[in-house]
Amino acid sequence: MQMKTTDPIVSEVRAARDKHAAQFGYDLKDIFRDVRARQEASGRSYVKYPSHPAGVQQPLYPVKSGMTRE
């Protein structure tokens, strides 16, 4: 059985994340809105991927014609 070790960096990141989330009452929409606002204010460019409709899954890799999953 492995004993859990506490990584101080992981603990610090989790504490910062919890402090940030607490400012918004742990409301994901408000947290996300704040993250987006911070991104806009930073002036950096961020990668934006096109969204996919819910329930539609795209294959991770191109599927060759005639190949089937087994």
Gaussian input, Z-matrix of N, CA and C with variables (Angstrom, degrees):
# hf/3-21g

backbone

0 1
 N
 C     1     B1
 C     2     B2     1     A1
 N     3     B3     2     A2     1     D1
 C     4     B4     3     A3     2     D2
 C     5     B5     4     A4     3     D3
 N     6     B6     5     A5     4     D4
 C     7     B7     6     A6     5     D5
 C     8     B8     7     A7     6     D6
 N     9     B9     8     A8     7     D7
 C    10    B10     9     A9     8     D8
 C    11    B11    10    A10     9     D9
 N    12    B12    11    A11    10    D10
 C    13    B13    12    A12    11    D11
 C    14    B14    13    A13    12    D12
 N    15    B15    14    A14    13    D13
 C    16    B16    15    A15    14    D14
 C    17    B17    16    A16    15    D15
 N    18    B18    17    A17    16    D16
 C    19    B19    18    A18    17    D17
 C    20    B20    19    A19    18    D18
 N    21    B21    20    A20    19    D19
 C    22    B22    21    A21    20    D20
 C    23    B23    22    A22    21    D21
 N    24    B24    23    A23    22    D22
 C    25    B25    24    A24    23    D23
 C    26    B26    25    A25    24    D24
 N    27    B27    26    A26    25    D25
 C    28    B28    27    A27    26    D26
 C    29    B29    28    A28    27    D27
 N    30    B30    29    A29    28    D28
 C    31    B31    30    A30    29    D29
 C    32    B32    31    A31    30    D30
 N    33    B33    32    A32    31    D31
 C    34    B34    33    A33    32    D32
 C    35    B35    34    A34    33    D33
 N    36    B36    35    A35    34    D34
 C    37    B37    36    A36    35    D35
 C    38    B38    37    A37    36    D36
 N    39    B39    38    A38    37    D37
 C    40    B40    39    A39    38    D38
 C    41    B41    40    A40    39    D39
 N    42    B42    41    A41    40    D40
 C    43    B43    42    A42    41    D41
 C    44    B44    43    A43    42    D42
 N    45    B45    44    A44    43    D43
 C    46    B46    45    A45    44    D44
 C    47    B47    46    A46    45    D45
 N    48    B48    47    A47    46    D46
 C    49    B49    48    A48    47    D47
 C    50    B50    49    A49    48    D48
 N    51    B51    50    A50    49    D49
 C    52    B52    51    A51    50    D50
 C    53    B53    52    A52    51    D51
 N    54    B54    53    A53    52    D52
 C    55    B55    54    A54    53    D53
 C    56    B56    55    A55    54    D54
 N    57    B57    56    A56    55    D55
 C    58    B58    57    A57    56    D56
 C    59    B59    58    A58    57    D57
 N    60    B60    59    A59    58    D58
 C    61    B61    60    A60    59    D59
 C    62    B62    61    A61    60    D60
 N    63    B63    62    A62    61    D61
 C    64    B64    63    A63    62    D62
 C    65    B65    64    A64    63    D63
 N    66    B66    65    A65    64    D64
 C    67    B67    66    A66    65    D65
 C    68    B68    67    A67    66    D66
 N    69    B69    68    A68    67    D67
 C    70    B70    69    A69    68    D68
 C    71    B71    70    A70    69    D69
 N    72    B72    71    A71    70    D70
 C    73    B73    72    A72    71    D71
 C    74    B74    73    A73    72    D72
 N    75    B75    74    A74    73    D73
 C    76    B76    75    A75    74    D74
 C    77    B77    76    A76    75    D75
 N    78    B78    77    A77    76    D76
 C    79    B79    78    A78    77    D77
 C    80    B80    79    A79    78    D78
 N    81    B81    80    A80    79    D79
 C    82    B82    81    A81    80    D80
 C    83    B83    82    A82    81    D81
 N    84    B84    83    A83    82    D82
 C    85    B85    84    A84    83    D83
 C    86    B86    85    A85    84    D84
 N    87    B87    86    A86    85    D85
 C    88    B88    87    A87    86    D86
 C    89    B89    88    A88    87    D87
 N    90    B90    89    A89    88    D88
 C    91    B91    90    A90    89    D89
 C    92    B92    91    A91    90    D90
 N    93    B93    92    A92    91    D91
 C    94    B94    93    A93    92    D92
 C    95    B95    94    A94    93    D93
 N    96    B96    95    A95    94    D94
 C    97    B97    96    A96    95    D95
 C    98    B98    97    A97    96    D96
 N    99    B99    98    A98    97    D97
 C   100   B100    99    A99    98    D98
 C   101   B101   100   A100    99    D99
 N   102   B102   101   A101   100   D100
 C   103   B103   102   A102   101   D101
 C   104   B104   103   A103   102   D102
 N   105   B105   104   A104   103   D103
 C   106   B106   105   A105   104   D104
 C   107   B107   106   A106   105   D105
 N   108   B108   107   A107   106   D106
 C   109   B109   108   A108   107   D107
 C   110   B110   109   A109   108   D108
 N   111   B111   110   A110   109   D109
 C   112   B112   111   A111   110   D110
 C   113   B113   112   A112   111   D111
 N   114   B114   113   A113   112   D112
 C   115   B115   114   A114   113   D113
 C   116   B116   115   A115   114   D114
 N   117   B117   116   A116   115   D115
 C   118   B118   117   A117   116   D116
 C   119   B119   118   A118   117   D117
 N   120   B120   119   A119   118   D118
 C   121   B121   120   A120   119   D119
 C   122   B122   121   A121   120   D120
 N   123   B123   122   A122   121   D121
 C   124   B124   123   A123   122   D122
 C   125   B125   124   A124   123   D123
 N   126   B126   125   A125   124   D124
 C   127   B127   126   A126   125   D125
 C   128   B128   127   A127   126   D126
 N   129   B129   128   A128   127   D127
 C   130   B130   129   A129   128   D128
 C   131   B131   130   A130   129   D129
 N   132   B132   131   A131   130   D130
 C   133   B133   132   A132   131   D131
 C   134   B134   133   A133   132   D132
 N   135   B135   134   A134   133   D133
 C   136   B136   135   A135   134   D134
 C   137   B137   136   A136   135   D135
 N   138   B138   137   A137   136   D136
 C   139   B139   138   A138   137   D137
 C   140   B140   139   A139   138   D138
 N   141   B141   140   A140   139   D139
 C   142   B142   141   A141   140   D140
 C   143   B143   142   A142   141   D141
 N   144   B144   143   A143   142   D142
 C   145   B145   144   A144   143   D143
 C   146   B146   145   A145   144   D144
 N   147   B147   146   A146   145   D145
 C   148   B148   147   A147   146   D146
 C   149   B149   148   A148   147   D147
 N   150   B150   149   A149   148   D148
 C   151   B151   150   A150   149   D149
 C   152   B152   151   A151   150   D150
 N   153   B153   152   A152   151   D151
 C   154   B154   153   A153   152   D152
 C   155   B155   154   A154   153   D153
 N   156   B156   155   A155   154   D154
 C   157   B157   156   A156   155   D155
 C   158   B158   157   A157   156   D156
 N   159   B159   158   A158   157   D157
 C   160   B160   159   A159   158   D158
 C   161   B161   160   A160   159   D159
 N   162   B162   161   A161   160   D160
 C   163   B163   162   A162   161   D161
 C   164   B164   163   A163   162   D162
 N   165   B165   164   A164   163   D163
 C   166   B166   165   A165   164   D164
 C   167   B167   166   A166   165   D165
 N   168   B168   167   A167   166   D166
 C   169   B169   168   A168   167   D167
 C   170   B170   169   A169   168   D168
 N   171   B171   170   A170   169   D169
 C   172   B172   171   A171   170   D170
 C   173   B173   172   A172   171   D171
 N   174   B174   173   A173   172   D172
 C   175   B175   174   A174   173   D173
 C   176   B176   175   A175   174   D174
 N   177   B177   176   A176   175   D175
 C   178   B178   177   A177   176   D176
 C   179   B179   178   A178   177   D177
 N   180   B180   179   A179   178   D178
 C   181   B181   180   A180   179   D179
 C   182   B182   181   A181   180   D180
 N   183   B183   182   A182   181   D181
 C   184   B184   183   A183   182   D182
 C   185   B185   184   A184   183   D183
 N   186   B186   185   A185   184   D184
 C   187   B187   186   A186   185   D185
 C   188   B188   187   A187   186   D186
 N   189   B189   188   A188   187   D187
 C   190   B190   189   A189   188   D188
 C   191   B191   190   A190   189   D189
 N   192   B192   191   A191   190   D190
 C   193   B193   192   A192   191   D191
 C   194   B194   193   A193   192   D192
 N   195   B195   194   A194   193   D193
 C   196   B196   195   A195   194   D194
 C   197   B197   196   A196   195   D195
 N   198   B198   197   A197   196   D196
 C   199   B199   198   A198   197   D197
 C   200   B200   199   A199   198   D198
 N   201   B201   200   A200   199   D199
 C   202   B202   201   A201   200   D200
 C   203   B203   202   A202   201   D201
 N   204   B204   203   A203   202   D202
 C   205   B205   204   A204   203   D203
 C   206   B206   205   A205   204   D204
 N   207   B207   206   A206   205   D205
 C   208   B208   207   A207   206   D206
 C   209   B209   208   A208   207   D207

   B1=1.4440
   B2=1.5249
   B3=1.3336
   B4=1.4524
   B5=1.5211
   B6=1.3216
   B7=1.4585
   B8=1.5226
   B9=1.3162
   B10=1.4515
   B11=1.5152
   B12=1.3002
   B13=1.4514
   B14=1.5175
   B15=1.2921
   B16=1.4462
   B17=1.5179
   B18=1.3039
   B19=1.4534
   B20=1.5275
   B21=1.3276
   B22=1.4592
   B23=1.5305
   B24=1.3112
   B25=1.4628
   B26=1.5217
   B27=1.3247
   B28=1.4630
   B29=1.5266
   B30=1.3203
   B31=1.4656
   B32=1.5213
   B33=1.3270
   B34=1.4675
   B35=1.5303
   B36=1.3216
   B37=1.4634
   B38=1.5273
   B39=1.3183
   B40=1.4664
   B41=1.5203
   B42=1.3232
   B43=1.4731
   B44=1.5287
   B45=1.3409
   B46=1.4650
   B47=1.5266
   B48=1.3266
   B49=1.4669
   B50=1.5248
   B51=1.3167
   B52=1.4532
   B53=1.5256
   B54=1.3233
   B55=1.4731
   B56=1.5327
   B57=1.3127
   B58=1.4687
   B59=1.5251
   B60=1.3183
   B61=1.4641
   B62=1.5259
   B63=1.3255
   B64=1.4657
   B65=1.5245
   B66=1.3325
   B67=1.4666
   B68=1.5276
   B69=1.3334
   B70=1.4553
   B71=1.5293
   B72=1.3194
   B73=1.4620
   B74=1.5190
   B75=1.3280
   B76=1.4693
   B77=1.5286
   B78=1.3451
   B79=1.4616
   B80=1.5345
   B81=1.3374
   B82=1.4616
   B83=1.5226
   B84=1.3250
   B85=1.4643
   B86=1.5202
   B87=1.3247
   B88=1.4653
   B89=1.5288
   B90=1.3249
   B91=1.4692
   B92=1.5234
   B93=1.3237
   B94=1.4564
   B95=1.5292
   B96=1.3378
   B97=1.4586
   B98=1.5270
   B99=1.3262
   B100=1.4606
   B101=1.5305
   B102=1.3232
   B103=1.4709
   B104=1.5260
   B105=1.3281
   B106=1.4634
   B107=1.5290
   B108=1.3234
   B109=1.4626
   B110=1.5269
   B111=1.3307
   B112=1.4695
   B113=1.5313
   B114=1.3359
   B115=1.4566
   B116=1.5273
   B117=1.3239
   B118=1.4608
   B119=1.5255
   B120=1.3344
   B121=1.4626
   B122=1.5296
   B123=1.3305
   B124=1.4683
   B125=1.5295
   B126=1.3267
   B127=1.4522
   B128=1.5187
   B129=1.3151
   B130=1.4646
   B131=1.5217
   B132=1.3299
   B133=1.4581
   B134=1.5319
   B135=1.2976
   B136=1.4635
   B137=1.5228
   B138=1.3162
   B139=1.4570
   B140=1.5171
   B141=1.3239
   B142=1.4650
   B143=1.5147
   B144=1.3075
   B145=1.4505
   B146=1.5192
   B147=1.3280
   B148=1.4665
   B149=1.5256
   B150=1.3188
   B151=1.4577
   B152=1.5271
   B153=1.3090
   B154=1.4531
   B155=1.5268
   B156=1.3146
   B157=1.4633
   B158=1.5293
   B159=1.3003
   B160=1.4646
   B161=1.5242
   B162=1.3142
   B163=1.4580
   B164=1.5215
   B165=1.3279
   B166=1.4510
   B167=1.5205
   B168=1.3057
   B169=1.4557
   B170=1.5101
   B171=1.3064
   B172=1.4533
   B173=1.5280
   B174=1.3307
   B175=1.4634
   B176=1.5249
   B177=1.3273
   B178=1.4478
   B179=1.5167
   B180=1.3277
   B181=1.4530
   B182=1.5141
   B183=1.3258
   B184=1.4783
   B185=1.5197
   B186=1.2941
   B187=1.4532
   B188=1.5180
   B189=1.3328
   B190=1.4603
   B191=1.5172
   B192=1.2806
   B193=1.4536
   B194=1.5337
   B195=1.3080
   B196=1.4579
   B197=1.5206
   B198=1.3232
   B199=1.4643
   B200=1.5294
   B201=1.2961
   B202=1.4584
   B203=1.5197
   B204=1.3210
   B205=1.4643
   B206=1.5134
   B207=1.2804
   B208=1.4614
   B209=1.4741
   A1=108.83
   A2=115.98
   A3=120.04
   A4=110.70
   A5=114.62
   A6=119.22
   A7=108.02
   A8=116.29
   A9=120.10
   A10=109.40
   A11=115.18
   A12=119.68
   A13=107.95
   A14=116.09
   A15=120.59
   A16=108.82
   A17=115.68
   A18=121.77
   A19=107.05
   A20=118.80
   A21=120.68
   A22=112.78
   A23=118.11
   A24=120.07
   A25=110.32
   A26=116.55
   A27=120.45
   A28=109.64
   A29=117.19
   A30=120.83
   A31=111.35
   A32=116.54
   A33=120.72
   A34=110.96
   A35=116.98
   A36=120.83
   A37=110.34
   A38=116.83
   A39=119.96
   A40=111.77
   A41=117.06
   A42=120.87
   A43=110.28
   A44=116.87
   A45=120.69
   A46=110.39
   A47=116.12
   A48=120.25
   A49=110.82
   A50=116.95
   A51=120.62
   A52=111.17
   A53=116.88
   A54=120.91
   A55=109.60
   A56=116.91
   A57=121.06
   A58=110.35
   A59=117.63
   A60=121.74
   A61=111.34
   A62=116.99
   A63=121.29
   A64=111.33
   A65=117.03
   A66=120.66
   A67=111.67
   A68=116.48
   A69=121.44
   A70=111.83
   A71=115.75
   A72=119.88
   A73=112.42
   A74=116.75
   A75=124.01
   A76=112.44
   A77=116.62
   A78=121.59
   A79=108.01
   A80=116.09
   A81=120.52
   A82=113.27
   A83=117.39
   A84=119.48
   A85=111.03
   A86=117.09
   A87=120.64
   A88=111.30
   A89=116.95
   A90=121.08
   A91=109.28
   A92=116.72
   A93=121.24
   A94=110.75
   A95=116.64
   A96=121.10
   A97=110.61
   A98=116.50
   A99=121.21
   A100=111.27
   A101=116.33
   A102=120.02
   A103=109.79
   A104=117.01
   A105=120.73
   A106=111.18
   A107=117.41
   A108=121.18
   A109=110.53
   A110=116.64
   A111=120.70
   A112=110.42
   A113=116.86
   A114=120.17
   A115=110.48
   A116=116.44
   A117=120.76
   A118=110.86
   A119=116.82
   A120=121.54
   A121=112.19
   A122=117.00
   A123=119.98
   A124=112.52
   A125=116.67
   A126=120.20
   A127=113.97
   A128=117.83
   A129=121.61
   A130=109.45
   A131=115.76
   A132=118.47
   A133=108.30
   A134=115.22
   A135=121.79
   A136=109.23
   A137=116.35
   A138=121.71
   A139=108.21
   A140=116.07
   A141=120.64
   A142=107.91
   A143=116.41
   A144=122.12
   A145=109.19
   A146=118.06
   A147=119.13
   A148=109.71
   A149=115.39
   A150=118.98
   A151=109.51
   A152=115.62
   A153=122.02
   A154=107.86
   A155=117.52
   A156=119.24
   A157=110.83
   A158=116.24
   A159=121.08
   A160=109.80
   A161=115.64
   A162=121.27
   A163=113.98
   A164=118.03
   A165=120.80
   A166=108.06
   A167=116.52
   A168=120.43
   A169=109.89
   A170=115.24
   A171=121.44
   A172=107.50
   A173=117.62
   A174=118.77
   A175=110.58
   A176=116.65
   A177=120.72
   A178=111.80
   A179=115.84
   A180=121.51
   A181=108.32
   A182=117.05
   A183=118.57
   A184=110.96
   A185=116.60
   A186=121.77
   A187=107.90
   A188=116.36
   A189=120.99
   A190=109.76
   A191=115.71
   A192=121.76
   A193=110.61
   A194=116.70
   A195=121.17
   A196=113.68
   A197=117.75
   A198=119.90
   A199=109.28
   A200=115.43
   A201=120.25
   A202=109.03
   A203=113.97
   A204=119.33
   A205=108.77
   A206=117.36
   A207=120.98
   A208=110.01
   D1=129.59
   D2=179.10
   D3=-85.85
   D4=142.19
   D5=175.43
   D6=-90.38
   D7=141.86
   D8=177.44
   D9=-75.60
   D10=136.72
   D11=175.13
   D12=-111.03
   D13=150.48
   D14=179.94
   D15=-100.74
   D16=116.47
   D17=177.75
   D18=-87.75
   D19=122.31
   D20=-176.88
   D21=-63.06
   D22=-31.57
   D23=178.85
   D24=-69.91
   D25=-44.33
   D26=178.29
   D27=-62.08
   D28=-42.28
   D29=178.30
   D30=-61.13
   D31=-40.94
   D32=-179.70
   D33=-66.10
   D34=-42.70
   D35=179.03
   D36=-64.49
   D37=-43.55
   D38=179.15
   D39=-63.75
   D40=-38.29
   D41=178.48
   D42=-65.58
   D43=-41.82
   D44=179.03
   D45=-65.21
   D46=-41.57
   D47=178.66
   D48=-63.92
   D49=-41.89
   D50=179.53
   D51=-66.02
   D52=-40.61
   D53=179.34
   D54=-63.37
   D55=-43.26
   D56=179.17
   D57=-63.88
   D58=-46.42
   D59=-179.07
   D60=-63.73
   D61=-37.05
   D62=-179.52
   D63=-63.21
   D64=-31.73
   D65=179.09
   D66=-61.50
   D67=-23.62
   D68=-177.31
   D69=-113.75
   D70=18.77
   D71=179.07
   D72=61.62
   D73=27.48
   D74=179.74
   D75=60.58
   D76=23.18
   D77=178.17
   D78=-83.74
   D79=114.47
   D80=-174.32
   D81=-61.08
   D82=-37.75
   D83=179.47
   D84=-63.96
   D85=-41.71
   D86=179.00
   D87=-68.83
   D88=-39.47
   D89=177.89
   D90=-62.14
   D91=-47.07
   D92=-178.54
   D93=-63.88
   D94=-40.72
   D95=177.87
   D96=-59.23
   D97=-41.63
   D98=178.83
   D99=-66.15
   D100=-42.10
   D101=179.16
   D102=-61.59
   D103=-44.26
   D104=178.12
   D105=-61.62
   D106=-42.56
   D107=179.31
   D108=-62.64
   D109=-40.29
   D110=178.27
   D111=-65.17
   D112=-38.60
   D113=177.88
   D114=-62.67
   D115=-45.82
   D116=-179.97
   D117=-62.08
   D118=-42.69
   D119=-177.63
   D120=-69.08
   D121=-23.75
   D122=-176.41
   D123=-71.45
   D124=-25.27
   D125=-178.39
   D126=79.73
   D127=-1.31
   D128=178.44
   D129=-80.44
   D130=160.00
   D131=174.83
   D132=-99.68
   D133=139.37
   D134=-177.61
   D135=-120.28
   D136=149.99
   D137=177.68
   D138=-74.07
   D139=133.05
   D140=176.61
   D141=-122.12
   D142=121.39
   D143=178.47
   D144=-94.17
   D145=146.37
   D146=177.57
   D147=-67.41
   D148=143.12
   D149=179.17
   D150=-80.52
   D151=155.94
   D152=178.64
   D153=-116.42
   D154=142.77
   D155=177.06
   D156=-59.10
   D157=145.45
   D158=179.77
   D159=-58.91
   D160=139.11
   D161=176.18
   D162=88.80
   D163=-11.46
   D164=179.32
   D165=-98.74
   D166=119.14
   D167=179.87
   D168=-106.26
   D169=131.03
   D170=176.70
   D171=-94.62
   D172=142.44
   D173=177.09
   D174=-65.66
   D175=145.29
   D176=178.92
   D177=-68.83
   D178=-32.61
   D179=-179.10
   D180=-129.09
   D181=149.16
   D182=177.56
   D183=-58.83
   D184=138.76
   D185=179.25
   D186=-100.27
   D187=126.46
   D188=-179.78
   D189=-74.30
   D190=146.42
   D191=179.22
   D192=-57.01
   D193=134.51
   D194=176.95
   D195=89.20
   D196=-9.63
   D197=179.75
   D198=-88.05
   D199=140.05
   D200=177.59
   D201=-126.83
   D202=156.90
   D203=175.83
   D204=-84.42
   D205=143.22
   D206=177.86
   D207=-122.24

